[in-house]
Amino acid sequence: MAARPLAQEVSAPPLVQQARKALDTVFDPELDEPITDLGFVRSIDVDADRRLTVRLRLPTSFCSPNFAYLMASDAKDALAALPGVEAVTVLLDDHHDSDLINRGLAADADYRGTFGAEAEESLDELRLIFRRKAHTAAMERVLTSLLRQDPALTEEKLHEVVLGDLPDMATTHALLRRRAALGLGVAPSDLVLVDEHGHPWPPDEIPLRLRFARSVRVSIDGNAHFCRGLLRTRYPESAADQSPRAVDATDPTCVPSPSKERVS
């Protein structure tokens, strides 16, 4: 069976649709977006024996090999967990380490087994670094929105804000997911402004820390916009597979998407 581009999935077989949903849970660690939204999934194919083949593509041939391997490995794990799947093959196209990564995935070698001495840090360490950044950005995004909605609220008062004070909206749900990924509390009474260990920010440090958090969020948003553009330049057909970029429409530092808002 020929590989099926994502843009043709409306009438796709059920297993292909399930595979797409499974891949929605796989995130680019640096950009903090699903690889499906970014357009990194080139095709999904299933044969008569329920064997899945997924091809991935990246914005450049020199994207960081550890990020590339992490996404490909996570994709294979997510697909292998689907009920009734007999086999999973994940292939990374057009990367300078494609052959190495594809061999490692086929052999079920881990990161160090694939890259050997070049693997300077474990994937768990890498994940933790970017989960912390994602949490920082999500926290800043929801609190900046809250400050704009309530003129009486000042940065100095943010140390009193708890999760139950946040509006029921996509940015709040995204923050809760980031907190859960770090093992932080998600109860309505839990403080919003906490570090990666769950320790509250000192009130007198909030303005400075919030500016730093904003720089992290702007960096993530800017890199995501840049990578989306690079991918469309490299693979023009990928534009049909990219979902709208999540933005805060009230924030002039965010680059707007030409389509509807989505927050992951």
C-alpha positions as a LaTeX table, in Angstrom:
\begin{tabular}{lrrr}
\hline
Residue & $x$ (\AA) & $y$ (\AA) & $z$ (\AA) \\
\hline
Met1 & 0.00 & 0.00 & 0.00 \\
Ala2 & 1.33 & 3.45 & $-0.84$ \\
Ala3 & 2.21 & 5.84 & 1.95 \\
Arg4 & $-0.63$ & 8.16 & 2.85 \\
Pro5 & 0.14 & 11.89 & 3.35 \\
Leu6 & $-1.53$ & 13.33 & 6.44 \\
Ala7 & $-3.64$ & 15.73 & 4.39 \\
Gln8 & $-5.50$ & 12.72 & 2.94 \\
Glu9 & $-6.53$ & 11.25 & 6.29 \\
Val10 & $-10.21$ & 12.20 & 6.23 \\
Ser11 & $-11.09$ & 8.87 & 4.63 \\
Ala12 & $-8.12$ & 6.98 & 6.06 \\
Pro13 & $-8.44$ & 3.47 & 7.53 \\
Pro14 & $-9.26$ & 3.41 & 11.27 \\
Leu15 & $-5.75$ & 2.29 & 12.22 \\
Val16 & $-4.22$ & 5.22 & 10.34 \\
Gln17 & $-6.53$ & 7.59 & 12.20 \\
Gln18 & $-5.56$ & 5.96 & 15.51 \\
Ala19 & $-1.91$ & 6.31 & 14.57 \\
Arg20 & $-2.40$ & 10.00 & 13.90 \\
Lys21 & $-3.97$ & 10.46 & 17.35 \\
Ala22 & $-1.12$ & 8.56 & 18.94 \\
Leu23 & 1.40 & 10.80 & 17.20 \\
Asp24 & $-0.46$ & 13.85 & 18.51 \\
Thr25 & 1.08 & 12.95 & 21.90 \\
Val26 & 4.65 & 13.12 & 20.58 \\
Phe27 & 6.19 & 16.56 & 21.08 \\
Asp28 & 9.19 & 18.32 & 19.65 \\
Pro29 & 11.14 & 18.85 & 22.90 \\
Glu30 & 12.51 & 22.26 & 21.95 \\
Leu31 & 9.41 & 23.73 & 20.28 \\
Asp32 & 6.91 & 22.20 & 22.74 \\
Glu33 & 4.39 & 21.30 & 20.04 \\
Pro34 & 3.10 & 17.97 & 18.72 \\
Ile35 & 5.04 & 16.71 & 15.71 \\
Thr36 & 1.71 & 16.36 & 13.91 \\
Asp37 & 0.88 & 20.06 & 14.36 \\
Leu38 & 4.34 & 21.02 & 13.16 \\
Gly39 & 4.00 & 18.94 & 9.99 \\
Phe40 & 6.89 & 16.64 & 10.89 \\
Val41 & 4.86 & 13.50 & 10.07 \\
Arg42 & 5.28 & 12.97 & 6.36 \\
Ser43 & 3.13 & 9.88 & 5.88 \\
Ile44 & 1.38 & 7.05 & 7.70 \\
Asp45 & 0.93 & 3.67 & 6.03 \\
Val46 & $-0.68$ & 0.44 & 7.21 \\
Asp47 & $-0.62$ & $-2.85$ & 5.32 \\
Ala48 & $-3.04$ & $-5.78$ & 5.33 \\
Asp49 & $-1.17$ & $-7.37$ & 8.25 \\
Arg50 & $-1.63$ & $-4.24$ & 10.43 \\
Arg51 & 2.00 & $-3.23$ & 10.19 \\
Leu52 & 2.50 & 0.52 & 10.48 \\
Thr53 & 5.13 & 2.53 & 8.66 \\
Val54 & 5.54 & 6.20 & 9.50 \\
Arg55 & 7.93 & 8.59 & 7.81 \\
Leu56 & 9.12 & 11.76 & 9.53 \\
Arg57 & 10.66 & 14.90 & 8.07 \\
Leu58 & 12.40 & 17.86 & 9.74 \\
Pro59 & 12.97 & 21.50 & 8.75 \\
Thr60 & 16.65 & 20.96 & 7.88 \\
Ser61 & 19.03 & 18.07 & 7.32 \\
Phe62 & 21.12 & 19.24 & 10.26 \\
Cys63 & 18.47 & 19.48 & 12.99 \\
Ser64 & 19.93 & 18.32 & 16.30 \\
Pro65 & 20.41 & 14.52 & 16.12 \\
Asn66 & 19.39 & 14.01 & 19.75 \\
Phe67 & 16.11 & 15.86 & 19.19 \\
Ala68 & 15.55 & 13.94 & 15.96 \\
Tyr69 & 16.16 & 10.60 & 17.66 \\
Leu70 & 13.97 & 11.51 & 20.63 \\
Met71 & 10.99 & 12.37 & 18.43 \\
Ala72 & 11.43 & 9.30 & 16.25 \\
Ser73 & 11.82 & 7.03 & 19.26 \\
Asp74 & 8.81 & 8.54 & 21.01 \\
Ala75 & 6.79 & 8.13 & 17.82 \\
Lys76 & 7.67 & 4.44 & 17.63 \\
Asp77 & 6.75 & 3.92 & 21.30 \\
Ala78 & 3.41 & 5.71 & 20.87 \\
Leu79 & 2.52 & 3.64 & 17.81 \\
Ala80 & 3.63 & 0.34 & 19.33 \\
Ala81 & 1.20 & 0.92 & 22.20 \\
Leu82 & $-1.81$ & 0.88 & 19.86 \\
Pro83 & $-3.93$ & $-2.26$ & 20.22 \\
Gly84 & $-3.74$ & $-4.72$ & 17.38 \\
Val85 & $-0.60$ & $-3.31$ & 15.76 \\
Glu86 & 1.65 & $-6.13$ & 14.60 \\
Ala87 & 4.79 & $-4.12$ & 13.84 \\
Val88 & 5.95 & $-0.52$ & 13.71 \\
Thr89 & 8.58 & 1.04 & 11.48 \\
Val90 & 9.51 & 4.70 & 11.92 \\
Leu91 & 11.80 & 6.24 & 9.31 \\
Leu92 & 13.43 & 9.66 & 9.45 \\
Asp93 & 13.88 & 11.11 & 5.95 \\
Asp94 & 16.55 & 13.45 & 4.59 \\
His95 & 18.57 & 13.98 & 7.79 \\
His96 & 22.34 & 13.74 & 7.89 \\
Asp97 & 21.98 & 11.01 & 10.53 \\
Ser98 & 18.96 & 9.29 & 8.97 \\
Asp99 & 20.76 & 6.01 & 8.33 \\
Leu100 & 22.17 & 5.85 & 11.84 \\
Ile101 & 18.88 & 6.76 & 13.52 \\
Asn102 & 16.82 & 4.44 & 11.34 \\
Arg103 & 19.15 & 1.52 & 12.06 \\
Gly104 & 18.97 & 2.21 & 15.77 \\
Leu105 & 15.17 & 2.34 & 15.71 \\
Ala106 & 14.92 & $-0.86$ & 13.69 \\
Ala107 & 17.19 & $-2.65$ & 16.16 \\
Asp108 & 15.33 & $-1.19$ & 19.17 \\
Ala109 & 18.63 & 0.24 & 20.34 \\
Asp110 & 18.33 & 3.03 & 22.87 \\
Tyr111 & 19.86 & 6.48 & 22.43 \\
Arg112 & 23.29 & 5.49 & 23.68 \\
Gly113 & 23.14 & 2.24 & 21.75 \\
Thr114 & 22.45 & 4.20 & 18.57 \\
Phe115 & 24.98 & 7.01 & 18.95 \\
Gly116 & 27.60 & 5.33 & 21.14 \\
Ala117 & 30.25 & 7.69 & 22.49 \\
Glu118 & 28.55 & 10.66 & 20.81 \\
Ala119 & 25.60 & 10.37 & 23.21 \\
Glu120 & 26.81 & 12.80 & 25.85 \\
Glu121 & 23.63 & 12.93 & 27.90 \\
Ser122 & 20.67 & 10.66 & 28.42 \\
Leu123 & 17.31 & 11.33 & 26.82 \\
Asp124 & 15.76 & 11.57 & 30.28 \\
Glu125 & 18.05 & 14.49 & 31.11 \\
Leu126 & 17.20 & 16.14 & 27.82 \\
Arg127 & 13.47 & 15.69 & 28.35 \\
Leu128 & 13.67 & 17.21 & 31.82 \\
Ile129 & 15.46 & 20.32 & 30.58 \\
Phe130 & 12.80 & 21.04 & 27.98 \\
Arg131 & 9.86 & 20.07 & 30.18 \\
Arg132 & 11.05 & 22.72 & 32.62 \\
Lys133 & 11.28 & 25.29 & 29.85 \\
Ala134 & 7.80 & 24.33 & 28.61 \\
His135 & 6.39 & 24.75 & 32.11 \\
Thr136 & 8.04 & 28.16 & 32.49 \\
Ala137 & 6.61 & 29.33 & 29.16 \\
Ala138 & 3.12 & 27.99 & 29.89 \\
Met139 & 3.10 & 29.64 & 33.31 \\
Glu140 & 4.13 & 33.01 & 31.86 \\
Arg141 & 1.59 & 32.74 & 29.05 \\
Val142 & $-1.39$ & 32.18 & 31.34 \\
Leu143 & $-0.32$ & 34.78 & 33.93 \\
Thr144 & 0.36 & 37.47 & 31.33 \\
Ser145 & $-3.13$ & 36.87 & 29.99 \\
Leu146 & $-4.52$ & 37.12 & 33.52 \\
Leu147 & $-2.74$ & 40.44 & 34.11 \\
Arg148 & $-4.26$ & 41.87 & 30.93 \\
Gln149 & $-7.74$ & 40.72 & 31.85 \\
Asp150 & $-7.61$ & 42.19 & 35.38 \\
Pro151 & $-6.18$ & 45.74 & 35.52 \\
Ala152 & $-6.30$ & 45.64 & 39.32 \\
Leu153 & $-3.93$ & 42.67 & 39.42 \\
Thr154 & $-0.22$ & 43.54 & 39.64 \\
Glu155 & 2.84 & 41.39 & 39.14 \\
Glu156 & 3.62 & 41.65 & 42.85 \\
Lys157 & 0.25 & 40.06 & 43.67 \\
Leu158 & 0.76 & 37.08 & 41.41 \\
His159 & 2.26 & 35.08 & 44.28 \\
Glu160 & $-1.28$ & 34.77 & 45.67 \\
Val161 & $-2.80$ & 33.32 & 42.50 \\
Val162 & $-3.75$ & 29.64 & 42.66 \\
Leu163 & $-4.71$ & 27.28 & 39.86 \\
Gly164 & $-8.38$ & 27.60 & 40.78 \\
Asp165 & $-8.18$ & 31.32 & 39.95 \\
Leu166 & $-7.27$ & 30.67 & 36.34 \\
Pro167 & $-9.96$ & 30.76 & 33.64 \\
Asp168 & $-11.13$ & 27.50 & 32.09 \\
Met169 & $-9.32$ & 27.91 & 28.79 \\
Ala170 & $-6.76$ & 26.20 & 26.60 \\
Thr171 & $-3.74$ & 27.99 & 28.08 \\
Thr172 & $-4.74$ & 26.85 & 31.58 \\
His173 & $-5.17$ & 23.26 & 30.43 \\
Ala174 & $-1.75$ & 23.44 & 28.76 \\
Leu175 & $-0.18$ & 24.67 & 32.01 \\
Leu176 & $-1.78$ & 21.81 & 33.94 \\
Arg177 & $-0.32$ & 19.31 & 31.49 \\
Arg178 & 3.14 & 20.84 & 31.84 \\
Arg179 & 2.88 & 20.72 & 35.63 \\
Ala180 & 1.75 & 17.09 & 35.59 \\
Ala181 & 4.71 & 16.18 & 33.36 \\
Leu182 & 7.05 & 17.56 & 36.03 \\
Gly183 & 5.19 & 15.93 & 38.90 \\
Leu184 & 3.93 & 19.28 & 40.23 \\
Gly185 & 0.59 & 19.69 & 41.94 \\
Val186 & $-2.51$ & 20.38 & 39.87 \\
Ala187 & $-5.04$ & 20.93 & 42.66 \\
Pro188 & $-7.14$ & 24.13 & 42.53 \\
Ser189 & $-5.48$ & 25.33 & 45.75 \\
Asp190 & $-1.92$ & 24.96 & 44.40 \\
Leu191 & 0.02 & 28.15 & 43.73 \\
Val192 & 0.60 & 28.98 & 40.07 \\
Leu193 & 3.98 & 30.67 & 40.47 \\
Val194 & 6.34 & 27.85 & 41.38 \\
Asp195 & 9.70 & 26.71 & 40.09 \\
Glu196 & 10.45 & 23.32 & 38.58 \\
His197 & 10.64 & 21.80 & 42.07 \\
Gly198 & 7.29 & 23.21 & 43.16 \\
His199 & 8.82 & 25.92 & 45.37 \\
Pro200 & 6.93 & 29.27 & 45.34 \\
Trp201 & 8.61 & 32.27 & 43.78 \\
Pro202 & 9.67 & 34.87 & 46.39 \\
Pro203 & 7.30 & 37.85 & 45.98 \\
Asp204 & 10.13 & 40.36 & 45.62 \\
Glu205 & 11.64 & 38.36 & 42.75 \\
Ile206 & 8.45 & 37.99 & 40.71 \\
Pro207 & 8.96 & 40.92 & 38.26 \\
Leu208 & 12.50 & 39.77 & 37.37 \\
Arg209 & 11.59 & 36.09 & 37.14 \\
Leu210 & 8.52 & 36.89 & 35.06 \\
Arg211 & 10.66 & 38.79 & 32.57 \\
Phe212 & 12.96 & 35.77 & 32.32 \\
Ala213 & 9.96 & 33.47 & 31.85 \\
Arg214 & 8.68 & 35.76 & 29.11 \\
Ser215 & 12.01 & 35.52 & 27.30 \\
Val216 & 11.79 & 31.71 & 27.46 \\
Arg217 & 8.27 & 31.74 & 26.04 \\
Val218 & 9.16 & 34.20 & 23.27 \\
Ser219 & 12.17 & 32.06 & 22.36 \\
Ile220 & 10.04 & 28.91 & 22.10 \\
Asp221 & 7.32 & 30.66 & 20.10 \\
Gly222 & 9.84 & 32.31 & 17.77 \\
Asn223 & 11.75 & 29.08 & 17.13 \\
Ala224 & 8.52 & 27.23 & 16.40 \\
His225 & 7.43 & 29.86 & 13.87 \\
Phe226 & 10.88 & 29.80 & 12.24 \\
Cys227 & 10.97 & 26.00 & 12.01 \\
Arg228 & 7.49 & 25.86 & 10.52 \\
Gly229 & 8.60 & 28.24 & 7.80 \\
Leu230 & 11.77 & 26.28 & 7.12 \\
Leu231 & 9.77 & 23.07 & 6.78 \\
Arg232 & 7.37 & 24.68 & 4.29 \\
Thr233 & 10.35 & 25.96 & 2.29 \\
Arg234 & 12.01 & 22.55 & 2.25 \\
Tyr235 & 8.78 & 20.59 & 1.70 \\
Pro236 & 6.10 & 22.87 & 0.18 \\
Glu237 & 3.49 & 20.12 & 0.52 \\
Ser238 & 3.95 & 20.17 & 4.32 \\
Ala239 & 1.84 & 23.34 & 4.60 \\
Ala240 & $-1.31$ & 21.21 & 4.27 \\
Asp241 & $-0.20$ & 19.07 & 7.23 \\
Gln242 & 0.60 & 21.88 & 9.67 \\
Ser243 & $-2.03$ & 22.82 & 12.25 \\
Pro244 & $-2.42$ & 26.45 & 13.32 \\
Arg245 & 0.22 & 27.83 & 15.65 \\
Ala246 & $-0.92$ & 28.45 & 19.22 \\
Val247 & $-0.72$ & 32.16 & 19.99 \\
Asp248 & $-1.97$ & 34.64 & 22.52 \\
Ala249 & $-3.77$ & 37.07 & 20.24 \\
Thr250 & $-3.33$ & 39.87 & 22.78 \\
Asp251 & 0.47 & 39.51 & 22.87 \\
Pro252 & 2.34 & 41.55 & 20.26 \\
Thr253 & 5.47 & 39.46 & 20.81 \\
Cys254 & 3.73 & 36.36 & 19.45 \\
Val255 & 3.76 & 35.67 & 15.74 \\
Pro256 & 0.14 & 35.16 & 14.64 \\
Ser257 & $-1.06$ & 32.16 & 12.71 \\
Pro258 & $-3.12$ & 32.70 & 9.58 \\
Ser259 & $-5.73$ & 30.32 & 10.92 \\
Lys260 & $-7.60$ & 29.52 & 14.12 \\
Glu261 & $-5.93$ & 29.26 & 17.53 \\
Arg262 & $-4.77$ & 26.00 & 19.04 \\
Val263 & $-2.93$ & 25.47 & 22.32 \\
Ser264 & $-1.34$ & 22.11 & 22.99 \\
\hline
\end{tabular}
